Amino acid sequence: MVKKKITGNSQTIRKNKIPQGIDILLIPPISNPIYTHYIEKFMPLGLLALAASLRLNNYSVQIYQPWKRLLNQNNYQQVALDILHIHPKIIGFSTWCISYPTSLKLAQTLKSLKPEIPIVFGGPQASILDRETLSQYSCVDYILRGEADNSIVDLVGNLINGINSKDLKEIPGLTYRIPSRNKIKRNEDTGYIADMDTLPIPAYDLIPLSKVIKLDVGRGCPFKCTFCTTSSYFSKSYRVKSVSRIIREMNYCFKKNGITSFGFAHDMFTLNKKFVFDLCESLKQHYRNIGQKYIWSCSARPDCVTDELLKEMKEAGCTDIFFGIESGSDRIQKKIKKNLKLPDTYKVAETCSKLGIRMVASFMAGFPGETREDLNDTIKAILEISVRGAKPQMSLLSFLPDTPLHKACKDKLKYDGRYSDFSAYIYSEDEQKMIKNNPTLFSSFYYLPLEAATRDNLLSLSRMVNDLRDFPNTINMIADYLKKDVKKVSFFEILEDQIQKYRKDKKSGYPELFCLVEGLCDYIAFLEEKGLPVYVRDILLMEAVKKSVRTKFIWKQINKPGNGSTGKSYDKIDTKDHLVSTGNWGLISTNYKISSILAKHKEGNLSGARLHYGKFKYLVAACSEKKSIFIKLNEKQNKVMEKLGNMSIVDFINIGRKFMDDREIRKFLRKLVRMGVIEVESNKSE
């Protein structure tokens, strides 16, 4: 039971910067992302909800996001000093399994510098491993388990106000050390918040302005998947905010910051279909009233949607749905208590595709007892769902603490320092030692060896599935053929044979991508004999190069961490500056005009249509870790690009003058700077 309700909302909070000397500083999960944009956007909604609750009780709050990757002791020291410069009275950490080593190490650094400041942990990982954490890490003083919207107010009051506040032993969900430090006290569970409308609107003003905002629309999951901690952390009680409250939050974000794109945060958003129908109808009416439409995404199970519901959701602004499929094997589906029927899932993918809803289908491999037949069934399911327009993704199973799978397998788990589920993260040597020395606290980094497949081959399978997402147009164009052929092939055996050949070639640093592209190329050549148009090769080439330049971009971030900027803008450069090629680009030549093919294919009128045949040159460039673009080059521009390297602007202009006039040269230079093909550096001699 929740002992008190919180009323009101955060609309009354002023959007001013909180001064130094705040009551509590909150830190989100702080693993070390490779992707630079994760540093800005890695913000759990829970922290924003807690901040709003604290503000309503007149406590000052700030959220701090580390400004650099914490890969050595010096980095930890710098970030800790930066935090302490704010002079917080309390420091709170939100923790996930992937953040735990880094969060604990930063907490240790902070405690060594300022031992009198209380450090509080919360979130799923700390909630489940509260006793183990306090027993082994003296840097953590308190852990608030479960939904802490109310309990954090009580704890902060106790630590700041002392005598006139609730006693520690009366705060539900709190785990702490008694003064002697010889015993750990664990109070009764906090329960769950039944009426979500009693919570204030999360403190969205505390995060960097974004084009998309996540909304906390509800909590709780009644399902019993054996690998998942959601139902134990948020309880099995499914709850949602009211329709009017959700729309009010959307309006709040729109009026404050012009936000029109939202992500509905709830693992089981469509469980109550009547609620979703009511929300969709109210949203459509609201759009008519205000003359503005919002778009949104959500998560669901395939067996908790219908064609009618998906149609309503699309009309109400739904653009994307995440579905956890997990396995293509009926046997594994039952074993992990997911219990999905795969043919029904394929129908959902077809409906989403027809409606224009982007569907993400998530799979896992590495389940206990998984056989080669099970793995083949999963690969076939991935292909079946891909040819129906869904975007697949795959990770290897994580053994999350206190789940049925972890309890059954914890004595058999192994560690090898590789984290397929966390491919956007890297860890320092000290963090890896922490993980290796404590499988209980860091079980999600461990794996269960299988008889059916090696760890290397499972990792390769995961990477190839995730790479497959970057070839949507190629898959779309061979979909009809693939639907017929997918049932006949043992894909996992083919993968094992091919990937082994690429591993022997040490020059290929990313063998999975080479293997995937060659496999698609061979299959396209086979299909050409059956009538597949030859222009599909050009589409594959374009998508392969787009993927390749993004991979280069990512590796550049790993080896030379930065902020992802592309140097000086063209408006601030002069002829004394230097041009530096980023290397995150490539040139290709095709026989068909790519944009024409894609446009006509989207319209569905490729049959008999006049397609532009000839020799076409393209520049392909990575804009970020997730986005790449291409532009068609004329002959003059292509000749300039063939000579592009690290050079002065004067040299670039002189080269360009051989093929185009000064106006064309400067216009092309501006475009290259905007695309991130080149960076501009000031003349070092100045």
C-alpha positions as CSV (number, residue, x, y, z in Angstrom):
1,M,0.0,0.0,0.0
2,V,1.1,3.5,-0.7
3,K,1.1,5.5,2.5
4,K,0.4,8.9,1.0
5,K,-0.6,10.3,-2.3
6,I,1.1,13.0,-4.2
7,T,-1.1,15.6,-5.8
8,G,-0.5,18.5,-8.1
9,N,1.8,18.8,-11.1
10,S,5.2,20.3,-12.1
11,Q,3.6,23.0,-14.2
12,T,4.1,25.4,-11.3
13,I,7.9,24.8,-11.3
14,R,9.9,27.6,-12.8
15,K,12.3,26.7,-15.5
16,N,15.3,28.4,-13.9
17,K,18.7,26.9,-13.4
18,I,18.9,25.6,-9.8
19,P,21.8,27.4,-7.9
20,Q,24.7,25.6,-6.2
21,G,23.9,24.2,-2.8
22,I,20.9,22.1,-3.8
23,D,19.2,19.5,-1.6
24,I,19.6,16.5,-3.9
25,L,21.5,15.8,-7.1
26,L,20.2,12.9,-9.2
27,I,22.4,11.0,-11.6
28,P,21.0,8.7,-14.3
29,P,22.6,5.4,-15.4
30,I,26.1,6.3,-16.4
31,S,27.6,3.4,-18.4
32,N,30.1,4.4,-21.1
33,P,28.3,4.9,-24.4
34,I,30.2,4.7,-27.6
35,Y,27.4,6.6,-29.3
36,T,27.7,10.3,-28.5
37,H,24.0,11.1,-28.6
38,Y,23.3,8.5,-25.8
39,I,25.1,10.8,-23.4
40,E,22.5,13.4,-23.9
41,K,19.4,11.2,-24.2
42,F,20.2,8.5,-21.6
43,M,17.6,9.7,-19.1
44,P,15.1,7.4,-17.3
45,L,11.7,8.8,-16.7
46,G,11.8,7.6,-13.1
47,L,14.3,10.4,-12.2
48,L,12.1,13.0,-13.7
49,A,9.1,11.7,-11.7
50,L,11.2,11.7,-8.5
51,A,12.4,15.2,-9.2
52,A,8.8,16.4,-9.6
53,S,7.7,14.8,-6.3
54,L,10.6,16.3,-4.5
55,R,10.0,19.8,-5.9
56,L,6.3,19.6,-4.8
57,N,7.7,19.2,-1.3
58,N,9.9,22.2,-1.6
59,Y,13.2,20.4,-2.1
60,S,15.7,21.7,-4.7
61,V,16.7,19.1,-7.3
62,Q,19.2,19.0,-10.1
63,I,19.9,16.1,-12.6
64,Y,23.5,15.7,-13.5
65,Q,24.7,13.8,-16.6
66,P,28.4,13.1,-16.9
67,W,30.0,15.1,-19.6
68,K,32.5,12.5,-20.6
69,R,33.0,8.8,-20.8
70,L,34.4,7.4,-17.5
71,L,37.2,5.2,-18.7
72,N,40.0,5.9,-16.2
73,Q,40.5,7.1,-12.7
74,N,41.3,10.6,-13.9
75,N,37.9,10.9,-15.7
76,Y,36.1,9.7,-12.5
77,Q,38.0,12.2,-10.5
78,Q,37.1,15.1,-12.8
79,V,33.4,14.2,-12.9
80,A,33.3,13.7,-9.1
81,L,34.8,17.1,-8.6
82,D,32.4,18.6,-11.0
83,I,29.5,17.1,-9.0
84,L,30.9,18.3,-5.7
85,H,31.3,21.8,-7.1
86,I,27.5,22.0,-7.1
87,H,27.5,21.4,-3.3
88,P,24.6,18.8,-3.1
89,K,23.4,17.8,0.3
90,I,22.5,14.3,-1.0
91,I,23.5,12.4,-4.2
92,G,21.1,9.9,-5.7
93,F,21.9,7.3,-8.4
94,S,19.4,5.6,-10.7
95,T,20.7,2.2,-11.6
96,W,20.2,-0.4,-14.3
97,C,22.1,-3.6,-14.9
98,I,24.3,-2.0,-17.6
99,S,25.1,1.0,-15.4
100,Y,25.9,-0.7,-12.2
101,P,29.8,-1.0,-12.4
102,T,30.2,2.6,-13.5
103,S,27.7,3.9,-11.0
104,L,29.4,2.1,-8.1
105,K,32.8,3.3,-9.2
106,L,31.7,6.9,-9.4
107,A,30.0,6.6,-6.0
108,Q,33.3,5.3,-4.6
109,T,35.2,8.3,-6.0
110,L,32.6,10.7,-4.6
111,K,32.8,9.1,-1.1
112,S,36.5,9.2,-1.0
113,L,36.4,13.0,-1.7
114,K,33.4,13.9,0.5
115,P,32.5,11.1,2.9
116,E,29.8,13.1,4.8
117,I,27.5,13.4,1.8
118,P,24.8,10.6,1.9
119,I,24.7,8.5,-1.3
120,V,21.4,6.9,-2.2
121,F,20.9,4.2,-4.9
122,G,17.6,3.3,-6.5
123,G,16.2,1.7,-9.7
124,P,15.8,-2.0,-10.7
125,Q,19.4,-3.3,-10.1
126,A,19.8,-1.7,-6.6
127,S,16.3,-2.7,-5.6
128,I,16.9,-6.3,-6.3
129,L,20.5,-6.4,-5.0
130,D,20.1,-4.1,-2.0
131,R,21.6,-6.3,0.7
132,E,24.5,-7.5,-1.5
133,T,25.3,-3.9,-2.5
134,L,25.3,-2.4,1.0
135,S,27.3,-5.4,2.2
136,Q,30.1,-5.0,-0.4
137,Y,30.1,-1.3,-1.1
138,S,30.4,1.1,1.8
139,C,30.2,4.1,-0.5
140,V,26.4,3.4,-0.8
141,D,24.5,4.6,2.3
142,Y,20.9,4.0,1.4
143,I,18.9,2.0,-1.2
144,L,15.3,2.9,-2.0
145,R,13.6,-0.2,-3.5
146,G,10.8,-0.2,-6.0
147,E,8.6,2.8,-6.9
148,A,10.2,5.6,-4.8
149,D,7.9,8.5,-5.8
150,N,6.8,8.8,-2.1
151,S,9.6,7.2,-0.2
152,I,12.3,9.5,-1.6
153,V,10.5,12.5,-0.2
154,D,10.5,10.9,3.3
155,L,14.2,9.9,3.0
156,V,15.3,13.4,1.9
157,G,13.3,14.9,4.7
158,N,15.0,12.7,7.2
159,L,18.5,13.4,6.0
160,I,18.0,17.2,5.7
161,N,15.5,17.9,8.5
162,G,16.5,15.3,11.0
163,I,14.4,15.4,14.1
164,N,11.2,16.8,12.6
165,S,10.9,14.1,9.9
166,K,9.9,10.5,9.5
167,D,12.2,8.0,11.2
168,L,14.3,5.8,8.9
169,K,12.7,2.6,10.1
170,E,9.3,4.0,9.1
171,I,10.2,4.7,5.5
172,P,8.8,1.8,3.3
173,G,11.2,0.3,0.7
174,L,14.3,1.6,2.4
175,T,17.4,-0.6,3.0
176,Y,20.2,0.9,5.1
177,R,22.9,0.2,7.6
178,I,22.3,0.6,11.3
179,P,24.8,3.0,13.0
180,S,27.1,0.1,14.2
181,R,27.4,-0.9,10.5
182,N,27.3,-4.5,11.6
183,K,23.8,-5.1,10.4
184,I,21.7,-4.1,7.4
185,K,18.1,-3.1,8.0
186,R,15.5,-3.8,5.3
187,N,12.1,-2.1,5.8
188,E,8.8,-3.4,4.5
189,D,8.3,-3.1,0.7
190,T,6.9,0.2,-0.5
191,G,4.1,-1.4,-2.6
192,Y,3.0,0.2,-5.8
193,I,1.2,3.5,-6.7
194,A,-2.3,2.4,-7.7
195,D,-3.6,5.8,-9.0
196,M,-1.0,7.1,-11.4
197,D,-2.9,10.4,-11.8
198,T,-1.8,11.4,-8.3
199,L,1.8,11.7,-9.5
200,P,3.0,15.1,-10.7
201,I,4.0,15.7,-14.2
202,P,7.7,14.7,-14.5
203,A,10.2,17.5,-14.4
204,Y,10.9,17.6,-18.1
205,D,12.6,21.0,-17.8
206,L,15.6,19.3,-16.2
207,I,16.7,17.4,-19.3
208,P,18.2,18.8,-22.6
209,L,15.6,20.0,-25.0
210,S,14.8,17.2,-27.5
211,K,12.4,16.7,-30.4
212,V,11.0,13.6,-28.7
213,I,9.8,13.2,-25.1
214,K,9.1,10.0,-23.3
215,L,5.8,10.0,-21.3
216,D,5.4,7.8,-18.2
217,V,1.9,6.5,-19.2
218,G,1.7,3.6,-16.8
219,R,3.5,0.8,-15.0
220,G,3.2,-2.9,-14.2
221,C,3.1,-6.2,-16.3
222,P,1.0,-9.2,-15.4
223,F,3.0,-11.6,-17.6
224,K,5.5,-14.1,-16.2
225,C,8.4,-14.2,-18.7
226,T,11.2,-16.1,-17.0
227,F,14.0,-13.7,-18.1
228,C,12.4,-10.4,-17.2
229,T,12.4,-8.2,-14.0
230,T,9.7,-5.7,-15.0
231,S,6.9,-7.5,-13.2
232,S,8.9,-7.8,-10.0
233,Y,10.1,-4.2,-10.0
234,F,6.9,-2.4,-11.0
235,S,4.7,-5.3,-9.6
236,K,2.4,-7.4,-11.7
237,S,-0.4,-4.8,-11.3
238,Y,-1.1,-3.3,-14.7
239,R,-1.8,0.5,-14.3
240,V,-2.2,3.4,-16.7
241,K,-2.7,7.1,-16.3
242,S,-6.1,8.3,-17.3
243,V,-6.8,9.4,-20.9
244,S,-7.3,13.0,-19.8
245,R,-4.0,13.0,-17.8
246,I,-1.9,11.6,-20.7
247,I,-3.3,14.2,-23.1
248,R,-2.6,16.9,-20.5
249,E,1.0,15.9,-20.3
250,M,1.3,15.9,-24.1
251,N,-0.2,19.4,-24.1
252,Y,2.2,20.5,-21.4
253,C,5.2,19.5,-23.4
254,F,3.8,21.0,-26.5
255,K,3.0,24.4,-24.9
256,K,6.4,24.5,-23.1
257,N,8.8,23.4,-25.8
258,G,6.7,22.7,-28.9
259,I,7.1,18.9,-28.6
260,T,4.8,17.0,-30.9
261,S,6.5,13.6,-30.9
262,F,6.2,11.3,-27.8
263,G,7.3,7.8,-26.7
264,F,4.7,6.2,-24.4
265,A,6.8,4.4,-21.7
266,H,4.9,1.2,-20.7
267,D,6.0,-2.4,-21.4
268,M,2.5,-3.4,-21.9
269,F,0.7,-0.4,-23.3
270,T,-2.1,-2.3,-25.2
271,L,-3.0,-4.8,-22.5
272,N,-6.3,-2.9,-21.9
273,K,-7.7,-2.5,-25.4
274,K,-10.7,-0.4,-24.2
275,F,-8.3,2.1,-22.6
276,V,-6.3,2.4,-25.9
277,F,-9.5,2.8,-28.0
278,D,-10.7,5.5,-25.6
279,L,-7.3,7.3,-25.7
280,C,-7.2,7.1,-29.5
281,E,-10.7,8.5,-29.9
282,S,-9.9,11.3,-27.4
283,L,-6.7,12.1,-29.2
284,K,-8.4,12.4,-32.6
285,Q,-11.0,14.7,-31.1
286,H,-8.3,16.7,-29.4
287,Y,-6.5,17.1,-32.7
288,R,-9.6,18.4,-34.4
289,N,-10.1,20.9,-31.5
290,I,-6.6,22.3,-31.4
291,G,-5.6,21.9,-35.1
292,Q,-2.4,20.1,-34.1
293,K,-1.6,16.4,-34.4
294,Y,0.9,14.5,-32.1
295,I,2.8,11.4,-33.1
296,W,3.8,8.7,-30.7
297,S,5.3,5.2,-30.2
298,C,4.7,2.5,-27.7
299,S,5.6,-1.1,-26.7
300,A,3.3,-4.1,-26.8
301,R,2.9,-7.8,-27.2
302,P,1.7,-9.1,-30.6
303,D,-1.1,-11.0,-28.9
304,C,-2.4,-7.9,-27.3
305,V,-3.3,-6.0,-30.5
306,T,-5.9,-6.5,-33.2
307,D,-6.1,-5.1,-36.7
308,E,-8.9,-2.8,-35.6
309,L,-6.9,-1.5,-32.7
310,L,-3.8,-0.9,-34.8
311,K,-5.9,1.0,-37.3
312,E,-7.2,3.2,-34.5
313,M,-3.7,3.7,-33.1
314,K,-2.4,4.8,-36.5
315,E,-5.2,7.3,-37.0
316,A,-4.5,8.7,-33.5
317,G,-0.8,9.3,-34.3
318,C,1.0,6.0,-33.6
319,T,4.1,5.7,-35.8
320,D,6.2,3.0,-34.2
321,I,5.6,-0.1,-32.0
322,F,8.2,-2.2,-30.2
323,F,7.3,-5.9,-29.9
324,G,9.4,-8.4,-27.9
325,I,9.2,-11.7,-29.8
326,E,12.3,-13.3,-28.2
327,S,12.4,-16.6,-30.1
328,G,11.1,-18.2,-33.3
329,S,11.0,-21.6,-31.6
330,D,7.6,-22.8,-30.3
331,R,9.5,-24.9,-27.8
332,I,11.5,-22.0,-26.4
333,Q,8.4,-19.8,-26.4
334,K,6.8,-22.2,-23.9
335,K,9.9,-22.7,-21.9
336,I,10.4,-19.0,-21.2
337,K,6.7,-18.5,-20.7
338,K,6.4,-15.9,-23.5
339,N,3.9,-18.1,-25.2
340,L,3.5,-16.2,-28.5
341,K,2.1,-17.8,-31.6
342,L,4.5,-16.9,-34.5
343,P,2.0,-17.1,-37.4
344,D,-0.1,-14.5,-35.5
345,T,2.9,-12.3,-35.1
346,Y,3.6,-12.3,-38.8
347,K,0.1,-11.2,-39.4
348,V,0.6,-8.3,-37.0
349,A,3.8,-7.3,-39.0
350,E,1.8,-7.3,-42.2
351,T,-0.9,-5.2,-40.7
352,C,1.6,-2.7,-39.3
353,S,3.3,-2.5,-42.7
354,K,0.0,-1.9,-44.5
355,L,-1.0,0.8,-42.1
356,G,2.4,2.5,-42.2
357,I,3.4,1.7,-38.6
358,R,7.1,0.9,-38.1
359,M,7.4,-2.3,-36.2
360,V,10.5,-3.3,-34.3
361,A,10.7,-7.0,-33.6
362,S,13.2,-7.9,-30.8
363,F,14.7,-11.4,-30.5
364,M,17.2,-13.1,-28.2
365,A,19.5,-16.1,-28.4
366,G,21.4,-18.1,-25.8
367,F,18.4,-19.5,-23.8
368,P,19.2,-22.6,-21.6
369,G,18.8,-25.8,-23.6
370,E,18.5,-23.9,-26.9
371,T,19.3,-26.3,-29.8
372,R,20.5,-25.7,-33.4
373,E,16.9,-26.3,-34.5
374,D,15.7,-23.6,-32.2
375,L,18.3,-21.2,-33.5
376,N,17.3,-22.0,-37.1
377,D,13.7,-21.4,-36.2
378,T,14.6,-18.0,-34.7
379,I,16.5,-17.0,-37.9
380,K,13.6,-18.0,-40.0
381,A,11.2,-16.1,-37.9
382,I,13.5,-13.0,-38.2
383,L,13.5,-13.3,-42.0
384,E,9.7,-14.0,-42.1
385,I,9.0,-10.9,-40.1
386,S,11.6,-8.8,-42.0
387,V,10.0,-9.5,-45.4
388,R,6.8,-8.3,-43.9
389,G,8.2,-4.9,-43.2
390,A,9.3,-5.2,-39.6
391,K,12.8,-4.1,-38.4
392,P,14.5,-7.0,-36.5
393,Q,17.0,-6.7,-33.7
394,M,18.7,-9.3,-31.6
395,S,20.8,-9.6,-28.4
396,L,22.1,-12.5,-26.4
397,L,20.2,-13.4,-23.3
398,S,21.1,-11.4,-20.1
399,F,20.7,-13.2,-16.8
400,L,19.0,-10.5,-14.8
401,P,19.2,-11.0,-11.0
402,D,16.3,-12.7,-9.2
403,T,14.6,-13.9,-12.4
404,P,13.6,-17.6,-12.7
405,L,16.2,-18.1,-15.4
406,H,19.0,-16.6,-13.3
407,K,18.0,-18.7,-10.2
408,A,18.1,-21.8,-12.3
409,C,21.4,-21.2,-14.0
410,K,23.5,-18.9,-11.8
411,D,26.0,-21.6,-10.8
412,K,26.7,-22.4,-14.5
413,L,27.3,-18.9,-15.8
414,K,30.6,-17.8,-17.4
415,Y,32.2,-14.4,-18.1
416,D,34.3,-13.5,-21.2
417,G,34.3,-9.7,-21.2
418,R,32.0,-9.4,-24.2
419,Y,28.5,-7.9,-24.0
420,S,26.4,-8.4,-27.0
421,D,23.4,-6.8,-25.4
422,F,25.4,-3.7,-24.6
423,S,27.1,-3.0,-27.9
424,A,26.8,0.7,-27.4
425,Y,29.0,0.5,-24.3
426,I,32.6,0.0,-23.3
427,Y,34.1,-0.6,-19.9
428,S,37.3,0.2,-18.2
429,E,39.7,-2.4,-16.8
430,D,38.7,-1.7,-13.3
431,E,35.0,-2.1,-14.1
432,Q,35.7,-5.4,-15.8
433,K,37.5,-6.6,-12.7
434,M,34.5,-5.7,-10.7
435,I,32.3,-7.7,-13.0
436,K,34.6,-10.7,-13.1
437,N,34.9,-10.8,-9.3
438,N,31.3,-10.6,-8.5
439,P,28.9,-12.6,-10.6
440,T,26.0,-12.0,-8.2
441,L,26.0,-8.2,-8.5
442,F,26.8,-8.2,-12.2
443,S,25.0,-11.3,-13.5
444,S,23.7,-9.6,-16.6
445,F,27.2,-9.5,-18.0
446,Y,27.5,-13.3,-17.8
447,Y,26.3,-16.0,-20.2
448,L,25.4,-19.7,-20.2
449,P,27.5,-21.9,-22.5
450,L,25.4,-23.9,-25.0
451,E,26.2,-27.3,-26.5
452,A,24.4,-26.3,-29.7
453,A,26.6,-23.3,-30.6
454,T,29.8,-21.5,-29.6
455,R,29.7,-18.1,-28.0
456,D,31.5,-16.6,-31.0
457,N,28.9,-17.8,-33.4
458,L,26.0,-16.6,-31.3
459,L,27.6,-13.2,-31.1
460,S,28.1,-13.2,-34.9
461,L,24.4,-14.1,-35.3
462,S,23.3,-11.2,-33.1
463,R,25.5,-8.7,-35.0
464,M,24.3,-9.9,-38.4
465,V,20.6,-9.6,-37.4
466,N,21.2,-6.1,-36.2
467,D,23.0,-5.3,-39.4
468,L,20.1,-6.7,-41.4
469,R,18.0,-3.7,-40.2
470,D,20.2,-1.5,-42.4
471,F,19.1,-3.2,-45.6
472,P,15.3,-2.5,-45.6
473,N,15.1,-1.7,-49.3
474,T,17.1,-4.7,-50.4
475,I,14.9,-7.0,-48.2
476,N,11.8,-5.4,-49.5
477,M,12.8,-6.0,-53.1
478,I,13.5,-9.7,-52.6
479,A,10.7,-10.3,-50.1
480,D,8.5,-12.3,-52.4
481,Y,11.3,-14.7,-53.3
482,L,12.5,-14.9,-49.7
483,K,9.1,-15.8,-48.4
484,K,9.2,-19.0,-50.5
485,D,12.8,-19.9,-49.8
486,V,13.1,-19.2,-46.1
487,K,11.5,-22.5,-45.0
488,K,14.0,-24.6,-47.0
489,V,17.3,-23.4,-45.7
490,S,19.3,-24.2,-42.6
491,F,20.6,-20.7,-42.0
492,F,22.6,-21.2,-38.9
493,E,24.8,-23.8,-40.5
494,I,25.4,-21.5,-43.4
495,L,26.3,-18.7,-41.0
496,E,28.8,-20.9,-39.2
497,D,30.6,-21.9,-42.4
498,Q,30.7,-18.4,-43.9
499,I,31.7,-16.5,-40.8
500,Q,34.6,-18.9,-40.2
501,K,36.1,-18.1,-43.6
502,Y,35.9,-14.3,-42.8
503,R,37.5,-14.8,-39.4
504,K,40.6,-16.3,-41.0
505,D,41.0,-13.1,-43.0
506,K,42.4,-10.8,-40.4
507,K,42.0,-7.8,-42.7
508,S,38.2,-7.8,-42.3
509,G,37.7,-6.1,-38.9
510,Y,34.0,-6.6,-39.1
511,P,33.5,-10.1,-40.5
512,E,29.7,-10.2,-39.8
513,L,29.0,-7.3,-42.1
514,F,31.1,-8.7,-44.9
515,C,29.4,-12.1,-44.5
516,L,26.0,-10.6,-44.6
517,V,26.6,-8.4,-47.7
518,E,28.2,-11.3,-49.6
519,G,25.4,-13.6,-48.6
520,L,22.8,-11.1,-49.9
521,C,24.9,-10.5,-53.1
522,D,25.0,-14.3,-53.8
523,Y,21.3,-14.6,-53.2
524,I,20.5,-11.7,-55.5
525,A,22.7,-13.3,-58.2
526,F,20.8,-16.5,-57.8
527,L,17.5,-14.7,-58.0
528,E,18.5,-12.8,-61.1
529,E,18.3,-16.1,-62.9
530,K,14.7,-16.3,-61.8
531,G,13.9,-12.9,-63.0
532,L,14.9,-10.5,-60.3
533,P,15.7,-7.0,-61.8
534,V,19.4,-6.2,-62.0
535,Y,18.9,-2.8,-60.3
536,V,18.5,-4.6,-57.0
537,R,22.3,-4.9,-56.9
538,D,22.6,-1.1,-57.0
539,I,20.2,-0.9,-54.0
540,L,22.3,-3.4,-52.1
541,L,25.5,-1.5,-52.9
542,M,24.0,1.8,-51.7
543,E,22.8,0.3,-48.4
544,A,26.1,-1.6,-47.8
545,V,28.1,1.6,-48.2
546,K,25.7,3.6,-46.0
547,K,26.2,1.0,-43.3
548,S,29.9,0.9,-43.8
549,V,30.4,4.7,-43.4
550,R,28.3,4.6,-40.2
551,T,30.5,1.9,-38.9
552,K,33.5,4.1,-39.6
553,F,31.9,6.9,-37.8
554,I,31.3,4.7,-34.7
555,W,34.9,3.4,-34.6
556,K,36.2,7.0,-34.9
557,Q,34.1,7.8,-31.8
558,I,35.6,4.8,-29.9
559,N,39.2,5.7,-30.9
560,K,38.9,9.4,-30.6
561,P,35.9,10.3,-28.4
562,G,34.4,13.7,-29.2
563,N,31.2,15.5,-29.3
564,G,30.3,14.4,-32.8
565,S,30.6,17.9,-34.3
566,T,31.9,18.5,-37.8
567,G,34.2,21.4,-37.0
568,K,33.7,25.0,-38.0
569,S,30.8,26.0,-40.0
570,Y,31.4,27.3,-43.5
571,D,30.3,30.8,-42.4
572,K,33.3,31.0,-40.0
573,I,36.1,29.8,-42.3
574,D,38.5,31.6,-44.6
575,T,41.0,30.6,-47.3
576,K,43.7,30.3,-44.7
577,D,41.9,27.4,-43.0
578,H,42.6,23.7,-43.6
579,L,40.2,20.9,-44.7
580,V,40.4,17.6,-42.9
581,S,38.6,14.6,-44.4
582,T,36.6,12.8,-41.8
583,G,36.8,9.4,-43.6
584,N,33.2,8.8,-42.8
585,W,32.2,8.8,-46.5
586,G,32.5,6.8,-49.7
587,L,32.0,7.2,-53.5
588,I,30.0,4.7,-55.5
589,S,29.0,4.2,-59.1
590,T,25.7,2.6,-60.1
591,N,23.9,1.7,-63.4
592,Y,20.6,3.0,-62.3
593,K,19.4,6.2,-60.6
594,I,18.8,5.1,-57.0
595,S,16.3,7.8,-56.0
596,S,14.1,7.0,-59.1
597,I,14.1,3.3,-58.2
598,L,13.2,3.8,-54.6
599,A,10.5,6.3,-55.4
600,K,8.8,4.1,-58.0
601,H,9.2,1.0,-55.7
602,K,7.5,2.9,-52.9
603,E,4.6,3.8,-55.3
604,G,4.4,0.2,-56.4
605,N,4.7,0.9,-60.1
606,L,8.2,-0.5,-60.9
607,S,6.7,-2.9,-63.4
608,G,7.1,-1.5,-66.9
609,A,8.3,1.9,-65.6
610,R,11.1,3.7,-67.3
611,L,14.1,3.6,-65.0
612,H,17.1,5.8,-65.6
613,Y,19.9,3.6,-66.9
614,G,23.4,4.9,-67.3
615,K,26.4,5.7,-65.1
616,F,25.5,7.5,-61.9
617,K,28.0,8.8,-59.2
618,Y,27.0,9.1,-55.6
619,L,28.6,10.5,-52.4
620,V,27.5,8.6,-49.3
621,A,28.3,10.1,-45.9
622,A,27.5,9.3,-42.2
623,C,25.8,12.1,-40.4
624,S,25.8,10.3,-37.0
625,E,26.0,6.8,-35.6
626,K,22.5,6.1,-36.8
627,K,22.0,8.2,-39.9
628,S,23.7,8.3,-43.3
629,I,22.7,10.2,-46.5
630,F,23.6,10.1,-50.1
631,I,23.7,12.7,-52.9
632,K,24.1,12.3,-56.6
633,L,27.2,13.9,-58.0
634,N,27.7,15.5,-61.4
635,E,30.9,14.7,-63.3
636,K,32.6,17.8,-62.1
637,Q,31.8,17.2,-58.4
638,N,32.9,13.5,-58.7
639,K,36.3,14.6,-60.1
640,V,36.8,16.9,-57.2
641,M,35.9,14.2,-54.7
642,E,38.4,11.8,-56.2
643,K,41.1,14.2,-55.3
644,L,39.8,15.2,-51.9
645,G,42.2,14.8,-48.9
646,N,43.6,16.8,-46.1
647,M,44.5,20.1,-47.7
648,S,44.2,23.8,-47.4
649,I,41.1,25.5,-48.6
650,V,43.3,27.3,-51.2
651,D,44.4,23.9,-52.6
652,F,40.8,22.7,-52.7
653,I,39.7,25.8,-54.6
654,N,42.6,25.4,-57.0
655,I,41.6,21.8,-57.7
656,G,38.0,22.7,-58.1
657,R,38.8,25.5,-60.6
658,K,39.9,22.8,-63.1
659,F,36.3,21.6,-63.3
660,M,33.9,24.3,-62.1
661,D,33.7,28.1,-61.5
662,D,34.3,29.7,-58.1
663,R,30.6,29.9,-57.2
664,E,30.1,26.2,-57.8
665,I,33.3,25.4,-55.9
666,R,32.2,27.4,-52.8
667,K,28.7,26.0,-52.9
668,F,30.0,22.4,-53.1
669,L,32.4,23.1,-50.2
670,R,29.5,24.3,-48.0
671,K,27.6,21.1,-48.8
672,L,30.6,18.9,-47.9
673,V,30.9,20.7,-44.6
674,R,27.2,20.4,-43.8
675,M,27.3,16.6,-44.6
676,G,30.3,16.0,-42.3
677,V,32.5,14.8,-45.2
678,I,35.2,17.4,-44.2
679,E,36.0,19.4,-41.1
680,V,37.4,22.8,-41.2
681,E,40.4,23.7,-38.9
682,S,41.9,27.0,-38.3
683,N,45.4,27.6,-39.7
684,K,47.7,26.4,-37.0
685,S,50.4,28.9,-37.9
686,E,48.1,31.8,-36.9
